[in-house]
Amino acid sequence: MKTYKTTNLRKSIALLFFIVCQISLVAQTVNYTESTNIIANPERGLQKYSITSSDYAITSGANNLPVSTLNSWKSSSDKVTVVYRYFLLDAFLNSDINTTFLNNIQNDFDNVREAGFKIIVRFSYSNAQGTDAQQPIKSQILTHISQLSPILNANKDVIFSHQAGFIGTWGEWYYTNSTEFGTDGNISTAQWANRKEIIDAMLTATPIEVPIQVRYAGIKTNMYGVSQLTEQTAYKNTANARIGFFNDAFLNDWGDQGTYSISSQCENPIGTTDYNYISNETKYLPMTGETNGLSPCDNGFRTTGENAINELDLTNWTTINRDYYTPFWDQVISSNHYNDILKNVGYRFVLNSSTVTLDDTGFDLTLSISNTGFARPFKQRNVYLVIKNTATNAITKELINTDIRTWETTVSITQNFDFQLSGTFQLYLWMPDNETLLETNPDYSIQFANSGTWDSVTGYNDLLQTINLTTLSIADFSLNEYLFMYPNPASDFITIQLKNSDKEKVKIYNTVGKVVKEVLISNNHKLDISKLPNGVYFICLDNNKLSTYKFVKQ
């Protein structure tokens, strides 16, 4: 009697799964509403300007970035999360950096972390042109970089980028008054070699997670060649893959005042070799900076809000300085382009839809996501599916196989999940900072630009999907009673052994119930699945209405 009941139970369950296989698997889709809000997301948007004062080198705690000020920038309508910090080393032209200055740098990093910010750092020795040396001799600069290395490595979690200052007025590598480094665009081969020593030292002293930025295209091409980054060569521990750009004369004349090599004051740099080069490199690396005047060319068209949006997009801007140049920002506001810049500088991710398709042991999740921003993220960041038990609030997470640094325009992601859990669960997406110190801080998690999905307490994005899972698996009985197949998962072929017949017609269904392959097989048949897209599939034996079996193509 016991055996009879068990057999009938198995057949009933098998029949249920067979019916699902024959028509369609249970699927539910949620379409999301895009938000027009300005979002305080990490490592993007407007940046605020700050510079150290003369007492930074002599008084502990002097001129540090106040947490209250940082918080006010974040809570403002601009939703700022990045601060540019200009460390002026003019007190150390002929000496090592003192302990007070180094301690104050650490205080700034501590405050930035407490406020949930990231910081762009630049070290320079001069803040105005003059006839005096604009930097120390090369050996002293190299000593300073070595001194800064421990503090940069200890605070890599909050450092957005390390800009190549150290040489020239404002650290922009132009006006130097130096025979070691050359000046005003007149640089010999030996002087380029001296400059390269500085960048090489920066690359060694700076954590590999933190990109270096240089002021103009020629700095990188003269030192490291003109080969452009590709998806295959980006994100490596090489100089080319680590050096991005900052443009502190955005949209001005003379090719943004040296950012791009051009032949006349008002030549439009768009389409030039340097412009195309920077446009490519900043797909993978940060582009930041500021405007510094209203362009006198083309009746000022380059510095209009309309053209600013066009070129911010063309050169993949991640952040831009809000504090300079004021007439530019006044013009952008008056032309009603300000909010578009705030929303789209850097990345801006929008959830379009999600579809959950239940199968015998778990589910497939399909996501449609758009990046409407000017840039892709330049730092690696994990993406997790988080499921929360609605009865116990227990959290389980699993890594999604994707790289947000490649999210451009619209991406589609499909992945199968088998948590081996029973119950009712709510689904979330979580994109925390990869650094351990910041992972659980929601200020450093990415928020989708959607209405009604953000949980500010956890940093999760609610997919508005609730599912019921069971650990019961059809493979337990269909495998034993009707067929055996291996390997599973498989890439090119699966071998099927029939238990109750010599020949069977086999149908393969995808997760939405569509027949993708139909074939007559014999026992020990080697079935070619190489042309099937990767994913989850179900085999049904056409002459045995009680058999379905799941396999994974990878």
C-alpha positions, -999 to 999 in steps of 0.1 A, spaced: 0 0 0 28 24 9 46 17 -24 14 22 -44 8 56 -29 44 67 -34 44 56 -71 11 74 -77 24 105 -60 55 105 -83 34 100 -114 11 129 -104 40 152 -99 57 140 -131 25 146 -150 23 181 -136 58 190 -148 51 173 -181 21 196 -186 42 226 -177 69 214 -202 43 210 -230 27 244 -227 49 269 -209 68 273 -177 55 297 -151 68 332 -158 61 366 -144 73 399 -158 76 433 -140 80 465 -161 95 494 -142 89 531 -143 119 553 -150 126 581 -126 136 617 -135 152 623 -102 188 634 -96 204 605 -78 233 605 -53 251 576 -68 288 569 -61 317 578 -85 297 600 -108 279 633 -112 290 668 -101 322 672 -81 330 699 -56 363 718 -55 385 721 -24 422 732 -18 444 730 12 455 762 29 490 773 41 484 761 77 476 725 65 514 718 68 517 733 103 485 727 122 469 694 129 432 695 118 436 727 99 415 731 68 402 695 68 371 687 49 342 690 74 318 660 74 289 685 78 299 703 46 302 670 27 268 659 39 252 692 29 266 687 -7 251 652 -8 217 663 5 215 693 -18 195 692 -50 228 685 -69 233 652 -50 271 654 -50 291 623 -40 326 632 -53 350 659 -40 381 671 -58 409 677 -33 439 699 -44 468 692 -20 492 722 -23 527 711 -15 544 745 -19 559 742 16 580 712 5 598 724 -26 631 716 -9 622 691 18 602 660 25 565 662 33 561 666 71 541 644 95 515 671 101 506 674 64 504 636 60 482 633 91 459 660 78 456 640 45 445 610 66 420 632 84 405 642 51 402 606 40 385 597 72 359 624 69 353 616 32 346 580 42 323 590 71 302 611 47 300 584 21 320 603 -6 348 594 -30 378 618 -35 398 629 -65 433 637 -54 459 659 -70 493 671 -55 509 702 -69 535 728 -58 522 759 -75 488 776 -79 498 805 -101 522 812 -129 555 829 -122 592 829 -129 601 807 -100 603 769 -102 569 754 -104 580 721 -88 610 706 -70 637 687 -88 628 652 -100 645 633 -71 625 653 -45 592 647 -63 600 610 -64 606 610 -27 573 628 -21 555 601 -42 571 574 -21 560 592 11 524 594 -2 522 557 -12 513 542 22 485 567 27 471 561 -8 471 524 -3 455 526 31 427 546 17 422 531 -17 385 524 -9 376 561 -10 400 574 -37 382 580 -70 414 588 -89 449 601 -85 456 629 -109 491 634 -123 500 667 -107 535 673 -93 548 690 -125 539 725 -137 515 752 -125 484 737 -111 500 703 -117 489 705 -154 523 696 -168 527 728 -190 543 758 -173 573 744 -154 604 767 -158 624 735 -156 653 722 -176 646 687 -162 610 686 -175 608 711 -203 582 739 -204 554 755 -224 551 726 -249 588 726 -257 599 692 -244 629 671 -255 632 633 -256 652 634 -223 626 656 -206 598 633 -217 618 604 -201 620 624 -169 583 631 -170 576 594 -176 596 586 -144 570 606 -124 541 587 -140 558 554 -135 564 562 -99 528 572 -95 516 539 -110 539 520 -86 528 540 -55 491 541 -63 468 510 -58 459 493 -90 422 498 -82 428 536 -85 433 551 -120 458 578 -128 446 608 -148 467 631 -170 459 666 -184 461 661 -221 463 634 -248 499 639 -256 511 630 -222 499 595 -225 507 590 -262 542 604 -259 550 581 -230 531 549 -237 523 549 -274 492 555 -295 477 521 -293 441 524 -282 424 504 -255 400 476 -265 376 454 -244 405 428 -244 433 452 -232 413 474 -208 410 468 -171 445 453 -169 475 462 -146 492 481 -175 500 518 -178 477 522 -208 448 505 -190 453 527 -159 458 562 -173 427 583 -179 422 620 -184 411 653 -168 403 683 -189 404 716 -170 395 738 -200 365 719 -213 349 736 -244 374 764 -246 396 775 -275 429 761 -287 416 726 -284 405 730 -248 437 748 -242 460 719 -250 438 689 -242 437 682 -280 464 691 -305 449 714 -331 463 740 -356 444 772 -349 426 789 -320 390 781 -331 395 747 -348 368 724 -336 387 694 -320 358 670 -326 371 643 -350 408 651 -346 432 623 -338 435 634 -301 398 638 -297 391 603 -311 419 589 -289 405 604 -257 369 594 -267 380 558 -269 402 557 -238 374 571 -216 351 543 -224 372 524 -199 387 551 -178 375 583 -160 371 616 -177 368 645 -153 375 683 -151 360 717 -154 353 746 -178 375 776 -174 359 802 -196 333 809 -223 346 800 -257 352 830 -280 348 807 -311 317 801 -332 298 828 -313 303 809 -281 285 778 -294 310 753 -279 301 764 -244 263 763 -248 243 738 -228 234 720 -259 269 714 -271 281 707 -235 257 677 -234 269 666 -268 306 666 -259 301 653 -224 286 623 -241 312 620 -269 341 619 -244 324 599 -217 325 623 -188 322 608 -153 323 639 -132 325 677 -138 334 706 -114 303 725 -103 323 754 -87 340 766 -119 334 783 -143 304 802 -129 293 820 -161 292 786 -179 269 771 -153 247 802 -153 244 798 -191 236 761 -188 209 768 -161 193 796 -182 191 773 -213 174 745 -192 202 720 -198 214 718 -162 192 689 -150 201 668 -180 238 672 -172 232 664 -135 213 632 -144 236 619 -171 272 628 -161 287 594 -155 265 563 -156 227 562 -150 212 528 -149 175 522 -155 157 489 -149 134 483 -179 120 449 -169 126 416 -151 112 382 -159 112 353 -135 106 318 -150 102 291 -124 115 256 -132 116 223 -112 144 233 -88 148 271 -91 142 299 -116 156 319 -145 159 356 -140 160 378 -171 169 415 -167 167 444 -192 188 473 -181 197 506 -199 226 530 -192 213 564 -202 244 582 -188 274 597 -207 298 571 -194 302 535 -181 315 528 -146 353 526 -146 357 505 -115 348 469 -110 317 462 -89 299 430 -80 262 426 -89 242 403 -66 207 388 -67 195 390 -31 164 369 -20 147 376 13 125 351 30 92 370 35 85 350 67 118 351 84 136 380 66 166 357 61 188 370 33 206 348 7 227 363 -21 243 350 -53 267 367 -77 253 376 -111 276 368 -140 280 403 -155 305 432 -155 289 467 -151 319 483 -167 305 469 -200 269 482 -195 264 506 -224 230 515 -239 208 484 -232 219 451 -218 200 418 -213 211 393 -186 197 358 -181 209 335 -153 195 304 -136 194 303 -99 189 272 -77 191 283 -40 178 249 -28 153 268 -5 117 265 2 93 293 9 82 327 -4 109 352 -13 113 388 -24 139 396 -50 164 424 -50 195 436 -70 225 448 -49 255 466 -64 278 474 -34 313 488 -34 338 460 -39 360 473 -10 353 454 22 351 486 44 324 500 22 304 470 10 276 473 36 274 511 35 243 519 13 259 553 4 283 534 -18 257 511 -34 243 519 -69 207 530 -71 187 524 -103 169 554 -117 134 540 -111 104 548 -91 96 527 -60 126 504 -61 153 519 -39 158 507 -3 181 534 13 186 514 45 201 483 28 213 497 -6 191 471 -24 170 477 -55 137 460 -51 127 440 -82 91 440 -70 91 402 -77 78 377 -52 83 340 -59 75 307 -43 102 280 -42 103 243 -34 132 220 -31 112 191 -48 130 180 -80 115 161 -109 150 147 -117 147 124 -87 121 102 -105 123 109 -142 160 101 -141 156 68 -124 125 55 -142 129 66 -178 163 79 -188 198 87 -178 218 116 -193 253 130 -189 272 153 -186 250 179 -169 258 208 -174 271 203 -209 286 224 -236 285 205 -269 269 170 -265 249 151 -240 246 113 -240 211 98 -233 206 63 -221 170 50 -224 157 26 -197 124 13 -211 128 14 -249 153 13 -278 141 44 -296 123 76 -285 114 109 -300 129 137 -279 117 173 -277 138 200 -260 121 230 -246 135 263 -235 124 280 -203 94 297 -219 80 264 -233 92 268 -269 104 236 -287 140 244 -298 150 209 -309 132 177 -319 150 144 -328 145 106 -328 171 90 -307 182 55 -299 198 42 -267 232 57 -258 225 85 -283 250 114 -284 228 145 -288 244 176 -303 234 207 -283 263 229 -295 241 254 -314 218 260 -285 223 293 -266 235 289 -231 208 284 -206 184 260 -189 164 234 -210 140 206 -205 139 172 -224 106 155 -228 102 120 -242 74 122 -267 61 86 -262 63 87 -224 40 114 -211 54 112 -176 90 121 -183 108 155 -183 144 162 -174 162 194 -169 197 201 -182 220 232 -184 238 242 -216 269 263 -208 
